[in-house]
Amino acid sequence: MSEVKLMVLYPHPADVAQFDRDYARHLDLLHEKMQIPRAARPYSVTRFVETPMGRPAYRQVFTMAFPSAEVLLQAMGSPAMQEVAADAARISSGGPPLILVGVEGA
């Protein structure tokens, strides 16, 4: 099976400054719980910008690749990742984050 990507889309928060502080701590929690070395960044965070077409529906997206769907499911089912997911929901003050899983070039 091919690499899969976990994407977490965050709606615009009620308080941007508070979200940014909470999100920095959220990434620390991800590193701690998933045992990711501090200097490593096996994920990307993309903040969306307003365009002439208006404000995007979401503020930002977190993307992390996994070698297979099985590895992703195993990680998502772990108590550590469940704690990280609960924290993502907690900090998303503009509504629940949208979680997507995809493959490139499908």
C-alpha positions as CSV (number, residue, x, y, z in Angstrom):
1,M,0.0,0.0,0.0
2,S,1.2,3.5,-0.7
3,E,1.9,6.4,1.6
4,V,-1.1,8.1,3.1
5,K,-1.4,11.7,4.5
6,L,-3.3,12.7,7.6
7,M,-4.6,16.3,7.2
8,V,-6.2,18.3,10.0
9,L,-7.9,21.5,8.8
10,Y,-8.5,24.1,11.5
11,P,-11.4,26.6,11.1
12,H,-10.7,30.3,11.9
13,P,-10.4,30.6,15.7
14,A,-12.4,32.8,17.9
15,D,-9.1,34.3,19.3
16,V,-6.2,34.1,16.8
17,A,-3.5,34.9,19.4
18,Q,-4.8,32.4,21.8
19,F,-5.0,29.7,19.1
20,D,-1.4,30.4,18.0
21,R,-0.2,29.9,21.6
22,D,-2.3,26.8,22.1
23,Y,-1.2,25.4,18.8
24,A,2.5,25.8,19.7
25,R,1.8,23.8,22.9
26,H,-0.2,21.3,20.8
27,L,2.8,20.6,18.6
28,D,4.9,20.1,21.7
29,L,2.4,17.6,22.9
30,L,2.5,15.8,19.5
31,H,6.3,15.6,19.7
32,E,6.1,14.3,23.3
33,K,3.4,11.7,22.8
34,M,4.5,10.4,19.4
35,Q,8.2,10.5,20.5
36,I,9.3,12.8,17.7
37,P,12.7,14.4,18.4
38,R,12.4,18.1,19.0
39,A,14.5,19.0,16.0
40,A,12.5,16.7,13.6
41,R,9.5,18.0,11.8
42,P,7.9,15.0,9.9
43,Y,4.9,17.2,9.2
44,S,4.0,20.5,7.7
45,V,1.7,23.3,8.8
46,T,0.3,25.6,6.1
47,R,-1.5,28.8,7.1
48,F,-4.0,29.9,4.4
49,V,-4.1,33.5,3.3
50,E,-6.9,35.7,2.1
51,T,-7.1,36.2,-1.7
52,P,-9.2,38.5,-3.9
53,M,-11.8,35.7,-3.8
54,G,-12.1,36.2,0.0
55,R,-11.2,34.5,3.2
56,P,-10.6,30.8,3.0
57,A,-12.9,28.5,4.9
58,Y,-10.0,27.3,7.1
59,R,-7.1,29.0,8.9
60,Q,-4.5,26.3,8.5
61,V,-3.8,22.6,7.7
62,F,-1.5,20.2,9.5
63,T,-0.2,17.4,7.2
64,M,1.7,14.3,8.2
65,A,2.6,11.4,6.0
66,F,2.5,7.7,7.1
67,P,4.0,4.8,5.2
68,S,0.7,3.0,4.9
69,A,-3.0,3.2,6.0
70,E,-2.3,0.4,8.5
71,V,0.5,2.4,10.2
72,L,-1.8,5.5,10.3
73,L,-4.7,3.5,11.8
74,Q,-2.4,2.0,14.4
75,A,-1.1,5.4,15.3
76,M,-4.6,6.9,15.4
77,G,-5.8,4.1,17.7
78,S,-3.0,4.6,20.2
79,P,-3.7,6.3,23.6
80,A,-1.0,8.8,22.8
81,M,-2.5,9.9,19.5
82,Q,-6.0,9.9,21.1
83,E,-4.7,12.4,23.6
84,V,-3.2,14.5,20.8
85,A,-6.5,14.4,18.8
86,A,-8.5,15.4,21.9
87,D,-6.2,18.4,22.3
88,A,-6.6,19.4,18.7
89,A,-10.4,19.5,19.2
90,R,-9.9,21.5,22.5
91,I,-7.8,24.2,20.9
92,S,-10.0,24.6,17.8
93,S,-12.2,27.4,19.1
94,G,-13.8,28.2,15.7
95,G,-15.4,24.8,15.5
96,P,-14.2,21.2,15.3
97,P,-11.2,20.5,13.1
98,L,-11.8,18.6,9.9
99,I,-9.7,15.4,9.6
100,L,-9.0,14.0,6.1
101,V,-6.8,11.1,4.9
102,G,-5.6,11.0,1.4
103,V,-3.0,9.7,-1.1
104,E,-1.1,11.7,-3.6
105,G,-1.7,11.2,-7.3
106,A,-4.9,9.2,-6.7
